Amino acid sequence: MDDDDSRLARWENRSEIPLFLLSLLFLGAYAAHVLAPGWPQAAHTALIASIDAIWTCFAVDYLVRLRLGGHRFGPRYVAHHLLDTVVLILPLLRPLRAVHIYQVMQRRHEQPRLSLYGRVIAYAGITAVLIGFSGALAVYQQERYAPGATIRTFGDAVWWTCETLTTVGYGDVTPVTSWGRVIATFLMLMGLALLGAVTGSFSSWLYQAFAREGELPPGR
């Protein structure tokens, strides 16, 4: 491991958990800002200042990783660090970097504590909860006061998010604003990706389980 890689690894080991805790604070501050409109204006000003300060920390972390990795910012870097870039643009998804926390903790062990299939299921579950909650907050903020909106309460937003992520889509509540529909498109894509990952992992696990028990037909 060269010096740049070792410095980057040290930075990740030291910063990942504090930044994860900051991401939870970010999510909590945003949730309070959206769900408590009756709070005094001073409280909302403080929440917005906290949100901006925490996002600045995320931006600094992104730049430090770029610098320590010895890379130049561009399409190639974004493609190889897609999750880092996405959570910088959409900081509500920053808790998804919990995956990296697991990797940091596992560097001290030769084998992961969870199997590959267990990790896929765990990551998919965590991702669904975080994306669902964040999506519900975002669409509720955009829709609640819009003319002709059917998403009037946070409960409506949560129900709509569950419909969208599971690709059911009853159509009883739907976004009417432009940004609401952008959020809907993102959630639909994420729902398809999550269902595909879980279904593929479960199918592979079943195949291997049947293979170990000799229940597969000859020639498979």
MODELLER restraints for C-alpha pairs under 7 A, 6 or more apart:
rsr = mdl.restraints
at = mdl.atoms
rsr.add(forms.Gaussian(group=physical.xy_distance, feature=features.Distance(at['CA:4:A'], at['CA:68:A']), mean=5.75, stdev=0.5))
rsr.add(forms.Gaussian(group=physical.xy_distance, feature=features.Distance(at['CA:4:A'], at['CA:69:A']), mean=5.95, stdev=0.5))
rsr.add(forms.Gaussian(group=physical.xy_distance, feature=features.Distance(at['CA:4:A'], at['CA:70:A']), mean=6.81, stdev=0.5))
rsr.add(forms.Gaussian(group=physical.xy_distance, feature=features.Distance(at['CA:5:A'], at['CA:69:A']), mean=6.45, stdev=0.5))
rsr.add(forms.Gaussian(group=physical.xy_distance, feature=features.Distance(at['CA:7:A'], at['CA:68:A']), mean=6.52, stdev=0.5))
rsr.add(forms.Gaussian(group=physical.xy_distance, feature=features.Distance(at['CA:8:A'], at['CA:65:A']), mean=6.53, stdev=0.5))
rsr.add(forms.Gaussian(group=physical.xy_distance, feature=features.Distance(at['CA:8:A'], at['CA:68:A']), mean=5.37, stdev=0.5))
rsr.add(forms.Gaussian(group=physical.xy_distance, feature=features.Distance(at['CA:8:A'], at['CA:69:A']), mean=6.17, stdev=0.5))
rsr.add(forms.Gaussian(group=physical.xy_distance, feature=features.Distance(at['CA:13:A'], at['CA:104:A']), mean=6.24, stdev=0.5))
rsr.add(forms.Gaussian(group=physical.xy_distance, feature=features.Distance(at['CA:16:A'], at['CA:101:A']), mean=6.22, stdev=0.5))
rsr.add(forms.Gaussian(group=physical.xy_distance, feature=features.Distance(at['CA:17:A'], at['CA:101:A']), mean=6.65, stdev=0.5))
rsr.add(forms.Gaussian(group=physical.xy_distance, feature=features.Distance(at['CA:20:A'], at['CA:95:A']), mean=6.06, stdev=0.5))
rsr.add(forms.Gaussian(group=physical.xy_distance, feature=features.Distance(at['CA:20:A'], at['CA:98:A']), mean=6.98, stdev=0.5))
rsr.add(forms.Gaussian(group=physical.xy_distance, feature=features.Distance(at['CA:22:A'], at['CA:54:A']), mean=6.60, stdev=0.5))
rsr.add(forms.Gaussian(group=physical.xy_distance, feature=features.Distance(at['CA:23:A'], at['CA:94:A']), mean=5.73, stdev=0.5))
rsr.add(forms.Gaussian(group=physical.xy_distance, feature=features.Distance(at['CA:23:A'], at['CA:95:A']), mean=5.74, stdev=0.5))
rsr.add(forms.Gaussian(group=physical.xy_distance, feature=features.Distance(at['CA:24:A'], at['CA:95:A']), mean=6.66, stdev=0.5))
rsr.add(forms.Gaussian(group=physical.xy_distance, feature=features.Distance(at['CA:26:A'], at['CA:51:A']), mean=5.66, stdev=0.5))
rsr.add(forms.Gaussian(group=physical.xy_distance, feature=features.Distance(at['CA:26:A'], at['CA:54:A']), mean=6.54, stdev=0.5))
rsr.add(forms.Gaussian(group=physical.xy_distance, feature=features.Distance(at['CA:27:A'], at['CA:92:A']), mean=5.90, stdev=0.5))
rsr.add(forms.Gaussian(group=physical.xy_distance, feature=features.Distance(at['CA:29:A'], at['CA:47:A']), mean=5.67, stdev=0.5))
rsr.add(forms.Gaussian(group=physical.xy_distance, feature=features.Distance(at['CA:29:A'], at['CA:51:A']), mean=6.61, stdev=0.5))
rsr.add(forms.Gaussian(group=physical.xy_distance, feature=features.Distance(at['CA:31:A'], at['CA:137:A']), mean=6.70, stdev=0.5))
rsr.add(forms.Gaussian(group=physical.xy_distance, feature=features.Distance(at['CA:33:A'], at['CA:44:A']), mean=6.04, stdev=0.5))
rsr.add(forms.Gaussian(group=physical.xy_distance, feature=features.Distance(at['CA:33:A'], at['CA:47:A']), mean=6.54, stdev=0.5))
rsr.add(forms.Gaussian(group=physical.xy_distance, feature=features.Distance(at['CA:34:A'], at['CA:137:A']), mean=6.93, stdev=0.5))
rsr.add(forms.Gaussian(group=physical.xy_distance, feature=features.Distance(at['CA:34:A'], at['CA:141:A']), mean=6.21, stdev=0.5))
rsr.add(forms.Gaussian(group=physical.xy_distance, feature=features.Distance(at['CA:55:A'], at['CA:91:A']), mean=7.00, stdev=0.5))
rsr.add(forms.Gaussian(group=physical.xy_distance, feature=features.Distance(at['CA:58:A'], at['CA:88:A']), mean=6.56, stdev=0.5))
rsr.add(forms.Gaussian(group=physical.xy_distance, feature=features.Distance(at['CA:59:A'], at['CA:88:A']), mean=6.64, stdev=0.5))
rsr.add(forms.Gaussian(group=physical.xy_distance, feature=features.Distance(at['CA:78:A'], at['CA:85:A']), mean=6.39, stdev=0.5))
rsr.add(forms.Gaussian(group=physical.xy_distance, feature=features.Distance(at['CA:87:A'], at['CA:93:A']), mean=5.35, stdev=0.5))
rsr.add(forms.Gaussian(group=physical.xy_distance, feature=features.Distance(at['CA:87:A'], at['CA:94:A']), mean=4.87, stdev=0.5))
rsr.add(forms.Gaussian(group=physical.xy_distance, feature=features.Distance(at['CA:92:A'], at['CA:134:A']), mean=6.10, stdev=0.5))
rsr.add(forms.Gaussian(group=physical.xy_distance, feature=features.Distance(at['CA:93:A'], at['CA:130:A']), mean=6.99, stdev=0.5))
rsr.add(forms.Gaussian(group=physical.xy_distance, feature=features.Distance(at['CA:93:A'], at['CA:131:A']), mean=6.71, stdev=0.5))
rsr.add(forms.Gaussian(group=physical.xy_distance, feature=features.Distance(at['CA:96:A'], at['CA:127:A']), mean=6.34, stdev=0.5))
rsr.add(forms.Gaussian(group=physical.xy_distance, feature=features.Distance(at['CA:106:A'], at['CA:112:A']), mean=6.11, stdev=0.5))
rsr.add(forms.Gaussian(group=physical.xy_distance, feature=features.Distance(at['CA:117:A'], at['CA:201:A']), mean=5.90, stdev=0.5))
rsr.add(forms.Gaussian(group=physical.xy_distance, feature=features.Distance(at['CA:117:A'], at['CA:205:A']), mean=6.96, stdev=0.5))
rsr.add(forms.Gaussian(group=physical.xy_distance, feature=features.Distance(at['CA:120:A'], at['CA:198:A']), mean=6.84, stdev=0.5))
rsr.add(forms.Gaussian(group=physical.xy_distance, feature=features.Distance(at['CA:120:A'], at['CA:201:A']), mean=6.99, stdev=0.5))
rsr.add(forms.Gaussian(group=physical.xy_distance, feature=features.Distance(at['CA:121:A'], at['CA:198:A']), mean=6.15, stdev=0.5))
rsr.add(forms.Gaussian(group=physical.xy_distance, feature=features.Distance(at['CA:124:A'], at['CA:194:A']), mean=6.02, stdev=0.5))
rsr.add(forms.Gaussian(group=physical.xy_distance, feature=features.Distance(at['CA:124:A'], at['CA:198:A']), mean=6.94, stdev=0.5))
rsr.add(forms.Gaussian(group=physical.xy_distance, feature=features.Distance(at['CA:132:A'], at['CA:161:A']), mean=5.89, stdev=0.5))
rsr.add(forms.Gaussian(group=physical.xy_distance, feature=features.Distance(at['CA:135:A'], at['CA:161:A']), mean=6.75, stdev=0.5))
rsr.add(forms.Gaussian(group=physical.xy_distance, feature=features.Distance(at['CA:135:A'], at['CA:183:A']), mean=6.87, stdev=0.5))
rsr.add(forms.Gaussian(group=physical.xy_distance, feature=features.Distance(at['CA:136:A'], at['CA:157:A']), mean=4.90, stdev=0.5))
rsr.add(forms.Gaussian(group=physical.xy_distance, feature=features.Distance(at['CA:136:A'], at['CA:158:A']), mean=5.22, stdev=0.5))
rsr.add(forms.Gaussian(group=physical.xy_distance, feature=features.Distance(at['CA:136:A'], at['CA:161:A']), mean=5.88, stdev=0.5))
rsr.add(forms.Gaussian(group=physical.xy_distance, feature=features.Distance(at['CA:139:A'], at['CA:157:A']), mean=6.66, stdev=0.5))
rsr.add(forms.Gaussian(group=physical.xy_distance, feature=features.Distance(at['CA:139:A'], at['CA:180:A']), mean=5.31, stdev=0.5))
rsr.add(forms.Gaussian(group=physical.xy_distance, feature=features.Distance(at['CA:139:A'], at['CA:183:A']), mean=6.71, stdev=0.5))
rsr.add(forms.Gaussian(group=physical.xy_distance, feature=features.Distance(at['CA:140:A'], at['CA:151:A']), mean=6.71, stdev=0.5))
rsr.add(forms.Gaussian(group=physical.xy_distance, feature=features.Distance(at['CA:140:A'], at['CA:154:A']), mean=6.06, stdev=0.5))
rsr.add(forms.Gaussian(group=physical.xy_distance, feature=features.Distance(at['CA:140:A'], at['CA:157:A']), mean=5.65, stdev=0.5))
rsr.add(forms.Gaussian(group=physical.xy_distance, feature=features.Distance(at['CA:142:A'], at['CA:179:A']), mean=6.80, stdev=0.5))
rsr.add(forms.Gaussian(group=physical.xy_distance, feature=features.Distance(at['CA:142:A'], at['CA:180:A']), mean=6.02, stdev=0.5))
rsr.add(forms.Gaussian(group=physical.xy_distance, feature=features.Distance(at['CA:143:A'], at['CA:149:A']), mean=6.08, stdev=0.5))
rsr.add(forms.Gaussian(group=physical.xy_distance, feature=features.Distance(at['CA:143:A'], at['CA:151:A']), mean=6.01, stdev=0.5))
rsr.add(forms.Gaussian(group=physical.xy_distance, feature=features.Distance(at['CA:143:A'], at['CA:152:A']), mean=6.95, stdev=0.5))
rsr.add(forms.Gaussian(group=physical.xy_distance, feature=features.Distance(at['CA:143:A'], at['CA:175:A']), mean=6.59, stdev=0.5))
rsr.add(forms.Gaussian(group=physical.xy_distance, feature=features.Distance(at['CA:143:A'], at['CA:177:A']), mean=6.57, stdev=0.5))
rsr.add(forms.Gaussian(group=physical.xy_distance, feature=features.Distance(at['CA:143:A'], at['CA:180:A']), mean=6.67, stdev=0.5))
rsr.add(forms.Gaussian(group=physical.xy_distance, feature=features.Distance(at['CA:144:A'], at['CA:151:A']), mean=5.95, stdev=0.5))
rsr.add(forms.Gaussian(group=physical.xy_distance, feature=features.Distance(at['CA:144:A'], at['CA:152:A']), mean=4.58, stdev=0.5))
rsr.add(forms.Gaussian(group=physical.xy_distance, feature=features.Distance(at['CA:144:A'], at['CA:153:A']), mean=6.72, stdev=0.5))
rsr.add(forms.Gaussian(group=physical.xy_distance, feature=features.Distance(at['CA:149:A'], at['CA:175:A']), mean=6.83, stdev=0.5))
rsr.add(forms.Gaussian(group=physical.xy_distance, feature=features.Distance(at['CA:149:A'], at['CA:176:A']), mean=6.05, stdev=0.5))
rsr.add(forms.Gaussian(group=physical.xy_distance, feature=features.Distance(at['CA:150:A'], at['CA:173:A']), mean=5.28, stdev=0.5))
rsr.add(forms.Gaussian(group=physical.xy_distance, feature=features.Distance(at['CA:150:A'], at['CA:174:A']), mean=6.30, stdev=0.5))
rsr.add(forms.Gaussian(group=physical.xy_distance, feature=features.Distance(at['CA:151:A'], at['CA:157:A']), mean=5.89, stdev=0.5))
rsr.add(forms.Gaussian(group=physical.xy_distance, feature=features.Distance(at['CA:151:A'], at['CA:173:A']), mean=6.10, stdev=0.5))
rsr.add(forms.Gaussian(group=physical.xy_distance, feature=features.Distance(at['CA:151:A'], at['CA:174:A']), mean=6.90, stdev=0.5))
rsr.add(forms.Gaussian(group=physical.xy_distance, feature=features.Distance(at['CA:151:A'], at['CA:175:A']), mean=6.91, stdev=0.5))
rsr.add(forms.Gaussian(group=physical.xy_distance, feature=features.Distance(at['CA:160:A'], at['CA:173:A']), mean=6.26, stdev=0.5))
rsr.add(forms.Gaussian(group=physical.xy_distance, feature=features.Distance(at['CA:163:A'], at['CA:169:A']), mean=4.93, stdev=0.5))
rsr.add(forms.Gaussian(group=physical.xy_distance, feature=features.Distance(at['CA:163:A'], at['CA:170:A']), mean=6.87, stdev=0.5))
rsr.add(forms.Gaussian(group=physical.xy_distance, feature=features.Distance(at['CA:164:A'], at['CA:187:A']), mean=6.46, stdev=0.5))
rsr.add(forms.Gaussian(group=physical.xy_distance, feature=features.Distance(at['CA:164:A'], at['CA:188:A']), mean=5.74, stdev=0.5))
rsr.add(forms.Gaussian(group=physical.xy_distance, feature=features.Distance(at['CA:165:A'], at['CA:187:A']), mean=5.90, stdev=0.5))
rsr.add(forms.Gaussian(group=physical.xy_distance, feature=features.Distance(at['CA:165:A'], at['CA:188:A']), mean=5.79, stdev=0.5))
rsr.add(forms.Gaussian(group=physical.xy_distance, feature=features.Distance(at['CA:165:A'], at['CA:190:A']), mean=6.96, stdev=0.5))
rsr.add(forms.Gaussian(group=physical.xy_distance, feature=features.Distance(at['CA:165:A'], at['CA:191:A']), mean=4.18, stdev=0.5))
rsr.add(forms.Gaussian(group=physical.xy_distance, feature=features.Distance(at['CA:166:A'], at['CA:191:A']), mean=5.89, stdev=0.5))
rsr.add(forms.Gaussian(group=physical.xy_distance, feature=features.Distance(at['CA:167:A'], at['CA:188:A']), mean=6.64, stdev=0.5))
rsr.add(forms.Gaussian(group=physical.xy_distance, feature=features.Distance(at['CA:167:A'], at['CA:191:A']), mean=6.53, stdev=0.5))
rsr.add(forms.Gaussian(group=physical.xy_distance, feature=features.Distance(at['CA:175:A'], at['CA:181:A']), mean=5.84, stdev=0.5))
rsr.add(forms.Gaussian(group=physical.xy_distance, feature=features.Distance(at['CA:210:A'], at['CA:216:A']), mean=6.01, stdev=0.5))
